[in-house]
Amino acid sequence: MTATNFFLFAVFGLGSSEMLLILLAVLLIFGPSNLPKLADALGKAIRNFKKSATEDTEETKEAASEATPPKKDAS
């Protein structure tokens, strides 16, 4: 079982035959001329999601490193 198949089965419970059926349904609904546009849009959406998640993580790390520890009382 490849990593992609394992991921799809583990997350969605889908096997290769179910994925093939879904891809054929998408092909019938949208047609072959629109599939590249759909794939491009999906790729951009995933790329933007990963980019924003990475930026948020970096900003959180920066904020944590810039934060000063609480001052202790001199009493």
Secondary structure by P-SEA (a helix, b strand, c coil): ccaaaaaaaaaccccaaaaaaaaaaaaaaccccaaaaaaaaaaaaaaaaaaaaaaaaaaaaaaaaacccbbbbcc
